[in-house]
């Protein structure tokens, strides 16, 4: 439900949102194509009409567009698709014995070298990485239902570099329907099964566009801080929910926030990325790499938007944010919906390409499917879909069925109101709403979880003590006297640059970790590993890595504490 309150978000127009959606729904926006540029020109003209200064950046991106696929079993040819960054097969295809591995990506003790693995679930980078490392020749994924989902299977975040090229998939990857997967499993129960995979994938370097729209605060200083608000513009097929509706949200938020520009205390930069779907976030990653110094110096936070307004998107509890912005996320969602969020940490996904720089970040696709089932007619066949399969954004996600009939106008307006509230807070509050007490509390909880296993084996006191000092410093700065806003904001930004990379990366601020599952505080993984090892040589070797990891985190905490304490010094 929408709560009754007086807020700038009350001005969100359902009519305007659906007008944007209908216009964006006219084009299939594959990365680097003419239709993508035509659609982007419409968005650029709109942003200019709102008063934004715009420019389109054309840059080189390593893009992979799946073209065709064929999967044969004996005399039977199954309906199939291939995937972005799959290895292309030779003309005759690849033929091999089929091995069923279920949904597991653990190949320990399994010899799949030179074979084709049959995998439950949609294709994904974790599966492609595991199968490639195990020496498989091909992967055949079984959809959870009778519709196929396009996917990018590269685990390389952004454009590959020489040190990451080897991580691109080495297997031919195709997907088939659940019913055909069941047929293959039944055949495997009887004996050996051989299948052939053929595919065509157009992978290579091409120019792709990024639209940047800027509006300064009334101060208009050349080097003033700014907020980054972004979403991807490229799509699979017409991609009306993913990501046309989100682009509509961006346009309406930009329109309404621009009307309040006299109240801003910092600028706004709106970015529409390409290469999200077909380049593993190549656009946002390229921007992070090529504007690193500017982002590090001036950007106060990153707010991302993806897949807003889908039918049945009633679950807001799982909205993601970094801990420093979670109070703001909770406030905005509660204000617009009455929902209390669960406090989910930001996943390594979407165009969240700025963790190494240390930008506080919040949201991706925060409105997710409610529980239940839905029956739809697809290609003349009545099908029933369980919500949440294959993911939280609707059965039509990454399919030709992502069309305008999958948008709920009222839910799209609700999601847009949340973003209006968030951006108004971040643009207008004199002191940035970054909560390092919340960060310190989560950090303490993580370290405290290791104390039992590491007691007497590894000294955690340097981390515990500095976590307490950070909390105290954050409490002190929150009570600072008026007139120190600029100094407080600078301190909060410095603390972000120090602390967020250790929470969300393995420690290299200038590179990008793989698009694979990642634990909290990946820098401290050696401590987690040590906690699980008995005494012996492996533990001794791991303790070396744990000591170095502790040093890295101690340094980051010291830098953040020093920055925050400096506010109180003349």
N, C-alpha and C positions, 0 to 999 in steps of 0.2 A: 504494500500500500504506500501511497504518498502522504506524508504528514503535512498538516497545515502549518505553515510558517511563512514569514515574510523574508524573502531572500532574493538576490539577483537571479538565482536559478529558476524563479517563478516565470521568468520571461522566455524560457525555452519553448520554442514553437514546434508542435508536432507536425503542422502543415509544412513548415520550412524544412524540417528534417526529412520528411518523406519526399519532398521535391528534390532535395539533394540526392537521396537514395535512387530515385527513378532516373535521374540524369547519369549517375555513376553506374547504374545497372545496364547501360547501353553498350559497354565495352568489355571484352575479355582482355585482361591487362597482364599479359605475360611479360616478364622482365626483358626490357630492351626492345620491345616491339613498337610498331607505329601506333597501334590502338592504345597502348599504355601512355604514350606521349600525348595523344589526342585528349584522353581523359584527364591527364595531368594539366593540360592547358586550361581546361574548364575550371579545375580547382584553383589554378594560379590566378585566373581572371577574377574568381570570387574573392580570393584573399586580397587582391589589389583593391577591390571595391570596398573592402572593410578598412582600408587604410594601411595595409601591410606593405612594406617594401619587399619585393620578391626577386629571386633569381633561381634558375635551374642549373644545377651542376651536372655535367655529363662526365662520367668517370669509367674507367675500365673495370669490369667485373667478370669473374669466372662463373658463368651461368650454365645450367644444365636443364634442357627442356626435353622431357620424355615424348617420344613420337609414336611408337607402336610396339606391340608385344604379341607373342603367340606362345601358348603353352600346350603341348601335345602329350597325350598318354595313349599309346597304341594308335588307333585310328581316330581317337577323339581329340578335338581341339576345344580347350576351355576358354571361356570369356576371361580376358586378362588385361592388365596394364603393367607397364614398367614404371620406373621411378627416377626422379631427378638424382643424378650422380651415380646411378647404377652403371656398372661396366657394360659396354655394348658387346653383344655376342658377335661371333663371326657369322657370315651369311647363312651357313648351314645350322646355326644354333649351337648350343652346348647340350650334349646328351650324357646323362650319368644316372647312377643308382640314386634313388630317393631315400633319405634317412629322416624319420620323424623325430624332432627334438622338442616338440611341445612349445611352451612359451618361455622356456629357460634359455638364457644366453650363456650358460656355463657349460663349456665344452670339455671340462676336465674329465679325462678318462674316455672320451669319445673320439673315435677316429673318423672324421668326416672329410679327410683330404681327398680332393678330386671328386667329391660327391655333391649332390644338391640336397640342401636341408629343407625340410618342410616345417614351417614355423607358424604357430598360432598367433594371430593378432596382426595389426597393420604394420607395414614396413616402417622402420625407424632407425636412427643412427646407432643406437646401442646394439641392435641386432646385426646391422651391417658390419660394424666394427668387430664384434665377436666372431661372426662367421668368417670374415676375411682373415682374422688372426689364426683361426683354426684350420685354414687351408681349404675351405669349401670352394667348390667351383661355381655354385649358384645358390640362390635363396628363393624359395617359393612360399610366399606368405598367404595365410588363409584369413580372409576377412571375417569379422565377427557376425556378419549378416550377408544378405544378398545384394550388396552394393559395394563398389570398389572405391577406395580412397587414395587420392594422389598424395604423395609424400616426398620430401627431400630426405635422402638417407645418408648424406655426408655428415660425418662427425667433426669435420673441420669448420671451425667458426670463422665465417668470412672467407675472403680470398685465400687460397692456399699459398704458403711460402715454401721454400726448399725444405725446411725442417718439418713441414706438416703434409707434404704431398703424399708421402707413403701411407698416411692415415685415410686417404680416400678409398672408397670401397674397391675391392679387387674381384668382387663376385658379380655375376649377372643376376639381377633381382627383379622378380615379377610377383604379382598378386592375383589370386583367384577368389571366387565366391566361396562362401562357407559350404554350400551343398557339394561343390566340386572337391573341396578339401576333404569333406566326409567320405566321398567316393574313393579318394586316394588312400585315406587312412584304412578303409575297409579292405582295399586291395593289399595294403602292407600287412594286415593281419593274416593274409593267406600266404604271401610269399614276397619275393623280390619285385620291386617296381622300378621301372626306368622311365624317365620323362625327358622332354626336350624343351629348352627355353630359347626363344628367339626374341630379340628386341632391337630397337633403334633409339638412340639417345643423342640429342644434339648438344654436346658439351664443349664449351670453349669461351674465349674472351670476347666480350662485346661491350659496347657503350650502354650504360644504363643511367637513368636520370634520378636526381634528388631535387625536390622542390623545397627551398628554404624561404620562409616568410618571417620577417622581423618587424617588430614594433618596439620602439624605445619608450622608456618612462618619460614623464614630463621633464626630468632633469636632462635626459638625452645625452649623457656623457658617452664619449666614444668607447671607453673601457668599462662601462657600467655592468654590474652583474645581470644575468638573465636566467630565465627558466626555460628549459627545453621540454617541449610538448610534442610527442611524435607518435606516428603509426605508419604501417606500411601501406603502400598504394597498389602494389602488384597483387595479382589474384590467380587462383586456379579457376579456369572458366570465367563466368561472370562474377563470381565471388561476392554476392550482394551482402551477405552478413560478414564474410571474411574476405575483404576488409572494407567493403563499400559502406556499410552502416557505420563502422568506426570512423571512416573518413568524413561521413556526414556529421558525426558527433564532433570531430575536430573543427569542422567548418562552423557549426553552430556555436561551439564554445568560443572560437576565435571571434565570431561576430559579436557575441554578448560581452566578452571580456574587453574588446576594443572600445565599446561604449563607455567602459569604466576606466579607460586609460588615464584620465586625470588623477585617479586615486592610486596609481601604481607607484611603487618605490623601487622597482627593478623592471627590466625589459622582458619581452616574451619572444622566443624563437620557436616557430612551428615547423616541423620537418616531416615530409612525406617521403618514405623510403621506397626504393626499388630493391629487388634481389632478396627479399625476405623468403619468398616461397621457392625460388629457383636458384638461389645462391647462398643459402644458409646465412641469412642476415648480412649479405655482402655490402649493402648500402650503408647501414648504420655502422658497420665495422670499418668500412672505408672512411666514413666521416670521423669516427673516433681516432683513427690513425692519422688522418691528414689535418685534423683540427685539434690535436691533443693539447697543445699549449693553451689555446684559447679556452677550451673546455675546462682545463685544469684551473685556470686563473679566474674565469668569470662565471661558469655555470653553477647555479646554486642547487639544482635538482633536476631529475628527469622523470616526467610523467608519461607513461605509455598507454596507448589505447588500441584494443584489438577486439573484434567480433562483438560489438554491442547490439542489444535489442533483439536477440534471437527469440523465436517462439519458446515458451516454457522456461525462459532463463530466469527462474525465480530464486535460485540459490546464490546468495551474495555472501554467505558466511565464509567462503574460502578465498575471499579477496586477498591478493598477495601484496606485500609491501616490505621494504626494509624496516627494521625495528625503529629507526630514528624517525620514520614518517608514519608509523602505524597509528599513533594517536590521531593524526590528521585523517588517515583513511577511515578509521573507526568513526570519527566525528561526522564526516561527510556522508558515509553510507547510512549511519543511524539517522541523520537529519532528513535524508531523502526517502528512506524506506522503513525505518524503525528496526532494522536488522542489526544485531550485534555480531561483528566479525570474529572469527576464531583466532586470528593472529597468525596467519600462515606466512612463513618466510618466503622471500622472493625465490622463485625457481630459476635455474639456468636455462632460459628459453626466451622466445620472442626476440625483439630487438633491444634487449637489455645488454648492450655492447659496451657499457661505460663503467663497469664495476672496477676495472683496473685503474681507471682515472680517479675513482673515489666519489662518483656522483651519487648522492642519495636518490633512490628510485622507488617508484610505487606503481602498481597496477600493470596488468597486461589485459587478459580477458577476464575481468572479475565477475561478470554475471554468467553463471553456469546453469546447466539443465537441472530441473527438479527431477524427482524420481517418478517412475511410471513408464508406460509404453504408449506408442503412437502408431496408428495405421494410416498408410499413405499408398496411393496408386503410383507406381514407378514403372515407366515403360509398359503400361497396360497391365501390370501385375500388382495385386494388392499385397503389400508387405507390412509386417509388424516389426517395429524397432523398439528395443529397450533403450531408454534414455541413459546417457553416460557411456554408450558404445558408439564409436571407439574412443571417444573423449568427451569432455564436458560441454561441447559447443553444438550439439545436435547431430543427428544421423547424416544430415546433408553436408556436413563439413568436408571440404576438399573434394567435392563431387560436382557434376553438372547440375545437381538439384539445389545448389545454393543460389536460389532465386528470390525474387522480392516477396513471394508468398511465405517465406520463412521469417519475415520480420514482423514483430509485434510493435506497432507505432508507439503505444503507451510505454512499453518496456524500454524502447529506444529513448524515449524522452526521459524516463527515470534515470537510465544510465548517464545520459548527457547532463542531467541536473547534478549528478554526483561530481562529474568532471568540472562543471562550472563552479561548484562550491570549492573544490580543491584548488583550482587555478586562482580563484579570487583570493583565497587565503595566502597562497604562495606569492602572488603578485603584490598584495596590498598590505600584508602585515609587516610593520617596521622591523621586527625581529623574526628571522626565519623560524618556522615551526619544526625545528629539528631537536629531537628528544634524546640526548645522550645518556640521561638516566636510564631510559628504556634499553639503550644499547648495553650499558654496563650491567644491567640486571640480566639480560640474556647471556652475556659473556660469562658472568659469574655462574649462572646455571650450567653452562657448558663445562666450565672448568671444574665445578663442584662434582659433576658427574664422573670425573676421572679420579677424584681424590682417593676413593676406596681402593681401586685397582693399582694405583701408583704410590700409595702410602709406603714410605720407607725405601722406595725404589727410584723416585724422581721428584725433584723439588718443584712444587707448583707455587710456592709462596711468592716468587717475583710476579707471577701473573695475578694471583689473588690480591696482593697488596695494591698493585697498580689499578686493578679493576675497582677497588674501593676508592682509591684516590680520584679516579675518573668520575665516579658517581658523586663524590663530594664537590669536585670542581664544577660539574654540571649543575648541581643544586645551587652553588654560589653564583654562577653566571645567570641563572634564571631569576635571581633576586637583585640583579644589577640595577643601578639607578638610571633613570631616563637620561638620554643624551649620549649613551654609549652604543646605540644601535649598530652603527657601522662597524665598530670594533668587535662587537659581539658576533655579527654576521661573518666577519673575516675569520674570527676564531673558530666558529662552527664549520666553516668551509675547510679550514686547515685540519680540523679534527676529522672531518669526513675523508679527506685525502689520505690521512694516516690510517684510519681504522677500517673503512669499508673494504679496501682491497684485501685485508687479512681475513675479513669475514666471508668474502665472495670469490676470491681467486687463490691460486697456489703461490702467489707472491710476485709475479712479474707484472708490473703496472703497464708495460708497453706491448705485451703480447696478449693473446686471447686463448684461454683454456678451451679444450674441446667441448663440443655440444653434447656432452654425456652427463650422466647423473653425477652430482657433486654433493659432498656432505657439507654441513655447516663448518665454517672455519677450516677450509681445506689446507691452509698453511699448517695447521696443527695436527694434520693426519698422522705424523710420526708418533705423537703422544697417544693417539687412539690405538695405533698399531702396537705400541709398547705395552699398553694396558692389557692387550690380549695375548701377550707372549709370556711363557714361563721363563725362568732364569736360564741363561745359556748364551751361546754365541750370537744367535739371531737377536736376542734382547740387547746384548751389548752393542751390536752394530746399529740397531734401531735407536738406541739411546744417543748415539752420536748425532743422528738426524734430528731427534727430539730436542736436543740441546740447541742446535742451530735454529730450529723452528721457534723455540722459546725466545731466543735472542731477537729474532725478527719481530715477534709480537711485542716483546718488552719495549723495543725501540719505538714501535708504532704507538703504543700506549703512552710512553714518555712524551713523544712529540705532540700527541693530542692534549695531554694534561698541561704541558707547557703553553700551548696555544691558548687554551681556555683560561688558565691562570693569568696570562699576560693582560687580559682585559682589565683586571683590577689594579694593574700597576700603572703608575704615571710615567 
